[in-house]
Amino acid sequence: MSAHGIDMTTAGAALSYAQERLWFLDQLAPGTGLAHLPTALRLTGALDEEALGEAVTRLVTRHGGLRTGYGLRDGRLGAFEPQTPPPPVRLSVRDLSALGASQREETLRALLDQEARRPFPLADGTVLRASLFRLGETEHVLVLTVHRIACDDWSLTVLLDELATLYQALTTGGRPSPEPPGATASDHAAWQRAYLESAEGARNHWLERLASLPDEPAVPADRERPMDVPYETEQVRFSFPRGLRAELRTVAERHRVTPYIVLLTAFQLAAARRSGRQDVAVGTPTAGRTRVEFERVVGALDNMLVLRTDLSDAATLGELLHRVRAVVLDAYDHQDVPFEWLTGKLVPRPAVGRHPLVQTLFVHQGAAAVPRSLGALDVEGLDIGSRPSVFDLVFAVEDHGSEPVATIQYATSLFDRATVEELATDYLHVLGRLVADQDEPVSSLAAAAGPGVSVRPVVTGMPRASRARRESLADVQATILGVWRELLGGDEPIGPDDNFFDVGGHSHLLVQELSLLQGRVSAQLRIVDFFRHPTPRTLAAYIVEEAPAAADTPGEAPARAVPAAAVVPEAPEVRPEPATEPESHHSTDRREQLRRQRARRKATSGISQREERDAG
């Protein structure tokens, strides 16, 4: 019996709106892993496989939603106790240690993909699998795959924390004693439906806010939309310039916003430059846990917010920052209205092969959910790779306490990689301008992309200038050093092997370097080229030997080569700073939600939400 008096054994418990959507997705796209949440952990050290298996079993025993059946019974969709009790979750062990190193890694990747896609028999109450791959005596990979109908990203953090606690106790002779779960996902579903019934103001807010939402996606695609979903995806990953995190915080403090607001503003502006539209809507995930009793609940409690910003009539970038801030705070004030309910009201007949309301996500995530250790084992998260998606494009910024790193996951059936790389380059350009000068007119930045869509044709056959028309390596290197001295000043000598970011360079100086060099060398340059070639010597070699020639005709749009690699090399591993808690709106970070809760509590004690906003 739940806290709301629903006896799941007889009547079944109603699903949340998110769970209903996930169940239908599972029926529409079986075998794709679309609704799965896989996590891979590389474990280094002496592993007690029996203790690990017992810890996984106890996880399922603790959380009823992990042994619940989901589906139709007597014509009703709900969460039911399985008619036949599911078998206990056991740790499946597979030994790959006899394989050669390259074959072992290749086999592991294939098996990880299989695990991520293998269907779950939802009606039978099986929603979690645990597999262990033995790579060597002290090296293993643990894969936990959970169906999202029973576990969201926040829940995964809870499960991994408890797994670490249980394993530690089982391997040291202690008594495992994680806090009892308390409320359940069924309790949350019942609360959500009761809230929605009474929250007429919140319902009307969203219905009015999202009325006449633009039919086009925030980021225009290269090709016509296919009829079938999910989309297979790939990723472009790039790091931000050194020192940007400190600049973001400085700008955020000056304008009384969070770094998230600055990053989001730059993305919405970059999207507007590419689409030629001023009405930009993107989705962002939230944890859906605005009540304390649901903080440790394992289930599908997360929600999606639509952040719709009108960029027109904003005079300066600073004014635009405050406009985006108002949009975000407004959305979080009304975050308990389920996204699925909204889509049912606003898009009663959704287009086939297209996610309703928003097709582009912007995600700002803090420290990963991976525990640093499992007993005496060292733990490292392992990238499983791109997963199928119902979204056109997901732009995610990771802030782990060092410099941010971004990943763009995109549908390969909609976008060329070159287009996504160009979006990344444009985003860094916009962000650099935004951080450099908030008094700059929005119109001048929008105009920098040219009229209409800023995506230039992707050309594979790049015309190259003959060596006779190109400067000598020494001349180009001297030109670069001269530009650096203009920008950086100071008395310290700058050499040909110095890194731009090590001698005082930062994001908006990078934009100025691009502008100055573009007029002094006969080559087409992009911001990404300065990340790939950060010293005068390497940049000069690239300009002389590889860079496309500058357009001969004034005003001619330069052709763009298809880059062979990702936008920017992979960032080095970053660790959170112990004293720093990154600001985030990802579903694994509740800083913003707690702030909204405090605002509501203060409102009842005579302090208005407007005053709380102004203080924040």
N, C-alpha and C positions, 0 to 999 in steps of 0.2 A: 504494500500500500504506500503510495507516495504521499508527500506532504499535502497534496491537494485532494486526497481521497480517491485517486484513480487506481483501481485494482487492475494491474496490467494482465494478470493471469486470466481474468474473465472477460473484461471489456476491451482490453487493449488501450494503449495510451496514444493520444493524438500526436502526430508528428508536428514539428515546427515547420514554418514555411520553407526554411532552407533545406530541411530534411526531405520534404516533398519534392523539391526541385532536384535534389541529389538522387532520389530514387528514380525519377523519370529519366535523368541523364544516364543512369546505370542501365535502364531498359533500352534507351535509344542508341547507346554506343557501347555495347558489351565487348569486352576483350581489349579495350583501348587503355584502360587505367585512368580514364578521364576524371573519375570521382575518387581516385585513390590518393593517399598521402604517404609516399614512401620515404624512408629515412635510412641512410647508410652511415655506419660509424666504423672507422678503422681503429681497432683495439691493439695496442702494443704492450706486451708484458705477459706474465704467466697467468693464463686465463683458467678459471675454474668453470668448465662448461656446465657441470651439473648445477652449480649455484646460479649461473646465469639463466638456465632453463627454469629453475624454480622461481627466480625473480619474475620472469615473464608470466609464468602461470599465476602468481599472486597478483600481478597487475590486473589480469582479467577477472580474477575473483573479487577484487576490490571494487571494480567499476561495472555495475550492472549493464550499462549500455554496450559493453564489449562482448556480452553474451546474450544479446537480445535479437529477436528476429524482426526484420523490417519487410513489410510488404502488404499484400491484400489478403484479407480473411473475411469471409462472408460479405464480400463486396466492399469492404472498408479498408482504407489504407491507414496503417498505423504501426506502432511498435508492440510486438507480442512476445510472450514467452514461447519459445519454440515448442512445437508439439513433441518433438524428440530432442532431448537435451543434447546440445552439441558436444563433441568430444573435447576433452581438455586441450588447451593450446600447448603444443609441445615445441621445443626448439629443434628445428630441422638442421642437421649438421652435414655439410658437404666438404670433402677434403680435396683441395686443389694443389696441395703442397708438392705433389710429384711432378707437376708441369714445369716447364721452363719459365723463366721470368716473363718474357714477352707474351707467351701463350697463356700464362696464368692471368695476366692482367686483361688480355683480350677476352678470355673465357669469363672472367669475373664481370666485365662490362656487359656481356651478353646475358649473363644470368641475372644481373641487377635489373636489366630492362624487362626480362621475363617476369621477375617477381613484381615489378611495378605494374605490369599489365594483367597479370593472371586474375580472372574474375573471382569475386566472393559470392558464395551462396547465401545471400542476405536473409532469405526466409528461414534458413537453418540456424541463424544466430552466430555465424562465423564472420567476423568483421576485422579480425587482426591475425596476421601471420608473423612469425619470427623465424628467420633463417640465419645460420652462421656458416660462413665460408672460412675454412682453415687454409691460410696461405703459407704458414710456417709454424715452427714450434712456439714462437712468441708473437705471431702476427695473425690477426683474424679480422674479418669484416662482419659486423652484425647488421642485418637488414630488418627493420620493423616496417611492415606495410599495413596501414589501417584504412578502412573505408571512411570517407569524409562524412558519411551519414551518422557516424558515431564518434568522430574526432576531428576537430579543426586545428589550426596552427597553434592557438593558445593551449588547447588540450594536449597537444604533442609535447609542449614544454612541461606540463604537469606530469605526463607519463614518463618522460626521460628523467626528470628530477626524482620521481618515486623509484624508477628502475635503479638509479644510482644508489639511493638510500637502502633499498632492499638487498642489492648485491653486496654492498659494504657490510651490512649486518650479517648476511649469510656466510660471508667469507671470513669474518672476524669473530664469529661466535656470539654476536650480539642479537638482540631481539628487534626484528624489523617493526618499527612503530610510526609509519607516516600518519599524518592527521587523517581522521575518518573523512570520507568524501562529503558527507552532509547532504545537500540538495542533489537532485539528479537532472539529467537533460529533459526528462519528461516534465519535471517541475517547471523548468524554464519555458518549455513549449506552452504549458498551461498558463503561466504568467504572461507570456507574450501575447497570447490570444485575448486574455482578459484586458491587458493594457490597450491593445489595439481597438477593442470594443469601446473603451471609454475615452480614448485620446482623439477626440474629434479635431481639436486644434492642430495637433501634430499631423494628422492625416491630411487635413486641408492645406497645411503649409506646404507639404511636398507636392500635392496635386497641383497647386497653383505655381509652385516654384519650377516644376518640370513640364508645365503645359507648353505646347508648341516647341518642344525640344528639337533642335536641328536633326534632320534625318541622316545627314552625312556623318561619318566617323570623324573624330578629332584629328586623326592623322590619315590623310588620303592614301589609298593603296595604289600599287602599280598595276594591278589586274582586277578583272571582274571577280566578284565574290562567288565562290563555288557554292553549290546547293547543299553539300554535305558538311557536317561538323562531327567530331572535333577536327581542328587543324593540327597538322604536324608542325613542330616549331624548331627554330634554331636560336642561338643567342649571340649577341655581340656584347662583349664585356670591355670596359675601359675604366681607367683610373682618373681621378681628378688631379689638377696641379697641386704640387706641394704648397702648403700654407693656406689652401682654400678654406679648410675647416675653421681656422681662426678668423679669416675674413668674413665667413658666413655668420659667425657668432657676433662679430663686431657690428655688422649691418643689422642683424636681428635685434641686438640690444638697442641700437640707435632708433629703430623704428617700432620697438616694442612688439615684435613678432618672434616666432620660432624659426630656426634654420629650415625646418620643413616648409614653412610658408615661402621662404626665399626660393628654395629648390622647386616647389610647385609652381610658383609664379613664372620662373624661367621656362619650365616645361610647357605651361599653357601658352606662353608667348611664342615659344618655338613652334608649337603646333599651329598657332594662328598664322605665323609667317609661312608655313608650308601649305595651309589650306586656303589662305586668303580670307578667312572668316574671323569675326570678332566675338562670336558666341561660342565658347569652348566648354565642353563638358567631358570630364573624365571620372572614372570610378576609383574609389579607394577603399580597402578593406578595414573593418573595425572588429574588435574582439567580441562585441555584443554583450559585455559583462558590466553593465552600469550599476548592478546591485551587488553588494558585498557577498551575499550568500551564494552567488554563482561563480565566484573567482576560481575555485578549484574544481569546478564541474568539468567532467570529460564528456564532450558531445559536440554537436554542430550548432554552436551558439553564435557564430560570427555573422556579420552583416556587411552589406555593401552600401556606401554612401555615394551619391552623385554630386560632384562639385562642379557647378555650372557658373562660369564667370563671364560677364560681359566686359570685354576689354575696350570697347569704344568709349570715347569721351574721357578716358584717363589721360590727364595732361602729362604726368611724369611717371617714371618707373617707381618712385617712392609712393605716389598715390595709388598705383596699381598694386603694390605690396599690401597696402591697407585694405584695398577692395577685396583681394584674395583672402586676407585674414578674416574679414567679415563673412565671406562665403563659408569658410571652414568652420568658424565658431557657430554660425547659424546651423550648419549641417550637424555638428556635434550636439547642439541643443535639442535636436529632433532625431537623434540617431536610433531610437528604439523602434521606429516604424520599419517593418521588414521590407527589404528590397523586393522580394518576390511578390508581396502584396501590391506594391506600387506598380510593378510591371503588369500585373493582372488588370489593374485599373486603367493604366495609361496605354498599354499595348495589348489589348485583348486578343489580337490576331498577329502575333509576332511573325516576322519574315523568316522563311526557312533558311537555315544556314547562317543566321546572324543573331548575336547576343542582343537582347532588348535593352533599350535606353542608352547604354554605353558599350563601346567596343574597345576602348583604350583604358588601361589602368595605370595609375601612378601610385607607387608603393615606396614608403620610406621606412626602412627596417633597421632596428638596432642590433644588439648582439644576438647571434644565432642561438637557437634553443639547445644546441649540443652541450652536454656537460663536459667540463674539462677533464674529468677523471671518472673512472668506474672502479671503485675500490683502489687497488694498487695499479690499475691499468691506465695508460695514457690514452685519451680519446681524441680523435680528429674526425670532423665531418667529411664525408666523401660525396662529391658531386655525382649525382645519378645521371645528369644530363638533362636535355630539354624534354619536357613532357607535353603530351597533347593538351590543347587548350581550346576554349570556346571564344577567347578574346583575340582580336586582331593583333594587339601589341600590348605588352606589359613592360613599363619602364620602372625599374626598381633601383633605388639608391640605398646602399648599405653603409651605415655609419657605425663602425665598431670602436670608436674612440680615437682612431687615427684619421688619415685622409679618406674621404668617401670614395667608394667604388660603385660604379653603376653597371647594370645589366639590362639590355633590351632583349626581351624574348618576343619573337615575331613569327607570324604564320608564314611559312614558306610558300604557300599557295597564293598569298596576297602581295608579299613584298620581296623585292630583290635585296640581297645582302648589301649591295652598294647603296641603296636608298636608306637603309637603316644606319649604315655607317655615316652617311651624310647627315641624318637626323642627329646622331651623336655629336658630330662636329658642330652643327648649328646650335645645339643645346649648350655646348661649352662656350661658344661665342656669345650667345645671349646671356648666359650666366656670368661670364666675365664682364660684360658691359653693365649688367645689373649690379654686381658687387662693386664695380669701379665708381659708378656715379648714379645715384638714385634721383638726381635732378635732371637727368637726360630725358628729353621728350620721348614718349612712347612712339610717336609717329616716326621719329627718325630711326629708331631701331627696327620698326616694322618695315620701313622703306628700304632698309639695308638688304633685305632679301629679294628686292625687285617686285614688280607688280604681280599680283596673283600668286600662284603656286611657286614656291622657291626651289622645287626639285628640278634640277637641270637634267637633260637627257643623259642616260648612262651609255657611254661609248666605249667599246672594247678596243677598237683600232685607233690608238692614240697617235696623232702626228707628233713627231719628235723634231726638234731643231737639229740641224747638222752641227758637228763639233766646232765648225768654223764660226758659227753664230753664237756660240756659248762662251761665256767668260772662262778664263783659266781658273783652276782650282785655287791658286794663291790669291787671285783677285777677289773671288767670291768669299773666301775665308776672311780676307781683310775687310770686306764690306760688312760681313756679319759682325765681326769684332767692333767695327765702328758704330753700328747700330746699338749693340749691347752697351757700349760706353755712353752713348747718348741717353739711353733709357735708365741705366743703373747708376751712373755717376760714381762718386766715391774716389778714393785715392788708391784702392787696392788694384793691382794689375789683374787683367783678365787674360787667360791663355786659351789656346785653341782646343784644349781638352777639358775645359771647365764646363760643368753642367749648369744650364740656365737657372734652374731652381735652387742650386747650391750657392749661387752668388747673388741672391737677392731677388730673382725673378719670381713673378706670381701671375695669376690668371689674367688680370686686365693689362699688365705689361706685355703679356704674350700676344694679346690682340693688337697692341701698338706695334710690336715687333713685326707681326704679319703685315700690317699696313705699310710700315716703312720699307721693309724688304721687297714687298711686291712692286714698288716703284723703282727699285735699284738693281734688280736682277731680272733676267729675261726668262723667268720660269713661273708657272702657276704654283702657288703654295696654299696649303690649308693648315688650320691650327693643328690637325692631327700630325702633320709632318714634323712639327716642332717637338711633339712628344716622342715620336719614333727616333728623331735625330736631335738630341738635346745639347750637343756640343757644337761649336763652330766648325770643327774638323769634319764630323760626321754629316752635319747639315750641308756644308759646302760640297762634299762628295755626292750627296743625294741630288743637289741642285744641278751639278755639272753632268752627272752620269745617268740620272734616272728621271728627274722631275719633268713633267710635260712642259712644252714651250709655252710662253705667254702668247695670248692672242695677238695677231699682227694688226688687226683692225681695231681702232679705238672703240670701246663700247661693246665689242664682240664678246658674247658669253663664252667663257673658256669651257672646253669639253672636259669631262671628268673620267678618269680611268677607273676601272673596277679594281679596288684594292684586293690584294691577294690574301691579306691577313686581317685580323680584327682591328678595330679602330686604334686602340692603344694597347701595348703589351700588358699582360696580366700583372696586376699589382702584387707586390710581395705580401706575404702573410702578415696580417695586422692583428694585434692583440688589444683588448680593451684596456684603457687606462684605469687603474684601480679606483681612482677618486672621481672618475667621470661617468656620468650616466647619460648616454646620448638621448637627445630628444627624438621622438619617433611617433608615427601614427600607424605603425604596423600592428597586426593583430597580436603580436607577442609583446607589446609595450602599452601600458595603460596610463602613462603620464597624463595624456590629454583627457582621457575619460575621468580620471580622478579629479582633475581640475574642474571639469564640468560638474561633477558631483558636489564638490565643495561650493561651487557657485550656487547650485540649487539649495544646498543647506543654508548658506548665508542669506539667500533671498528670503527664507522663512524667518530669519532672525533680524530682519530690518536692513540688510545690506543687499543692494540690487545686483543683478547679474551684470548690468552695464558697468557698475563700479568695479566688479570683479574683472571684467574684460579689460577695462582701462588700466587696472593694476597689473594685468598679465602681459 
